[in-house]
Amino acid sequence: QVQLVESGGGSVQPGGSLRLSCAASRNIFRIYGTDWYRQAPGNQRELVAAITRAGSTNYADSVEGRFTISRDAVKNTVFLQMNNLKPEDTAVYYCRVTTNIATYWGQGTQVTVSS
């Protein structure tokens, strides 16, 4: 079993920045890739960013150049640095890890971008 806990969400004005964290209860980020998803009210959950076991990264077109995913395997934490935030980035953000046994989600952290 793996527990994932997101933190770092909040309310910011357009153009602002936030850094989300996803902390794992076990040292899994050396072994498995990690994804950040988000879900806005009335919308499906969508993939925002991903980092593979090898450290390769991918981003949704809507956040490319503004968001950066990274990890600190020693601290069992994956980060999502979000810059130049836009109102359309408002959503609950979740981290996800898929192992060879199961898929784990965190509880989510709310990000609100509004003037």
C-alpha positions as semicolon CSV with decimal commas, in nm:
position;residue;x (nm);y (nm);z (nm)
1;Q;0,000;0,000;0,000
2;V;0,116;0,351;-0,084
3;Q;-0,019;0,679;0,049
4;L;0,026;0,995;-0,151
5;V;-0,030;1,336;0,005
6;E;-0,044;1,652;-0,202
7;S;0,015;1,999;-0,062
8;G;0,097;2,349;-0,177
9;G;-0,230;2,450;-0,333
10;G;-0,394;2,784;-0,271
11;S;-0,535;3,097;-0,426
12;V;-0,325;3,321;-0,648
13;Q;-0,377;3,598;-0,897
14;P;-0,320;3,544;-1,269
15;G;0,049;3,544;-1,343
16;G;0,136;3,408;-1,002
17;S;0,317;3,089;-0,906
18;L;0,262;2,789;-0,686
19;R;0,468;2,482;-0,608
20;L;0,277;2,162;-0,543
21;S;0,428;1,868;-0,358
22;C;0,336;1,502;-0,359
23;A;0,484;1,307;-0,071
24;A;0,482;0,927;-0,073
25;S;0,470;0,695;0,227
26;R;0,728;0,469;0,067
27;N;1,038;0,519;-0,144
28;I;0,869;0,454;-0,478
29;F;0,974;0,743;-0,694
30;R;1,304;0,573;-0,776
31;I;1,107;0,281;-0,916
32;Y;0,795;0,423;-1,079
33;G;0,700;0,725;-1,278
34;T;0,463;0,985;-1,140
35;D;0,186;1,190;-1,297
36;W;0,009;1,509;-1,203
37;Y;-0,356;1,532;-1,303
38;R;-0,612;1,804;-1,250
39;Q;-0,988;1,820;-1,251
40;A;-1,193;2,136;-1,283
41;P;-1,564;2,142;-1,191
42;G;-1,770;1,978;-1,464
43;N;-1,462;1,851;-1,645
44;Q;-1,291;1,517;-1,672
45;R;-0,964;1,459;-1,495
46;E;-0,680;1,544;-1,730
47;L;-0,310;1,467;-1,736
48;V;-0,098;1,775;-1,677
49;A;0,258;1,648;-1,641
50;A;0,447;1,323;-1,607
51;I;0,792;1,213;-1,508
52;T;0,922;0,867;-1,586
53;R;1,144;0,647;-1,374
54;A;1,436;0,759;-1,589
55;G;1,350;1,123;-1,537
56;S;1,200;1,205;-1,873
57;T;0,918;1,456;-1,858
58;N;0,607;1,529;-2,061
59;Y;0,351;1,806;-2,039
60;A;0,006;1,886;-2,165
61;D;0,013;2,148;-2,438
62;S;-0,184;2,385;-2,217
63;V;0,093;2,399;-1,953
64;E;0,405;2,347;-2,162
65;G;0,662;2,614;-2,080
66;R;0,481;2,719;-1,761
67;F;0,481;2,404;-1,544
68;T;0,778;2,193;-1,442
69;I;0,762;1,848;-1,285
70;S;1,056;1,728;-1,079
71;R;1,132;1,489;-0,798
72;D;1,349;1,442;-0,494
73;A;1,381;1,066;-0,459
74;V;1,566;1,098;-0,129
75;K;1,271;1,286;0,022
76;N;1,013;1,067;-0,157
77;T;0,855;1,379;-0,304
78;V;0,751;1,489;-0,650
79;F;0,693;1,856;-0,726
80;L;0,494;2,056;-0,976
81;Q;0,622;2,410;-1,016
82;M;0,350;2,622;-1,175
83;N;0,438;2,964;-1,311
84;N;0,238;3,227;-1,498
85;L;-0,084;3,076;-1,372
86;K;-0,404;3,142;-1,560
87;P;-0,768;3,128;-1,448
88;E;-0,813;2,815;-1,660
89;D;-0,556;2,640;-1,439
90;T;-0,809;2,645;-1,155
91;A;-0,872;2,285;-1,052
92;V;-0,803;2,020;-0,794
93;Y;-0,459;1,876;-0,862
94;Y;-0,380;1,512;-0,795
95;C;-0,065;1,306;-0,812
96;R;-0,076;0,947;-0,931
97;V;0,164;0,657;-0,924
98;T;0,107;0,331;-1,110
99;T;0,301;0,033;-0,982
100;N;0,296;-0,326;-1,104
101;I;0,027;-0,395;-0,843
102;A;-0,204;-0,096;-0,834
103;T;-0,261;0,269;-0,915
104;Y;-0,249;0,515;-0,628
105;W;-0,395;0,863;-0,607
106;G;-0,356;1,137;-0,354
107;Q;-0,649;1,326;-0,205
108;G;-0,588;1,634;-0,418
109;T;-0,502;1,996;-0,350
110;Q;-0,709;2,292;-0,469
111;V;-0,556;2,556;-0,693
112;T;-0,759;2,870;-0,760
113;V;-0,640;3,139;-0,997
114;S;-0,850;3,451;-0,984
115;S;-0,816;3,827;-0,977
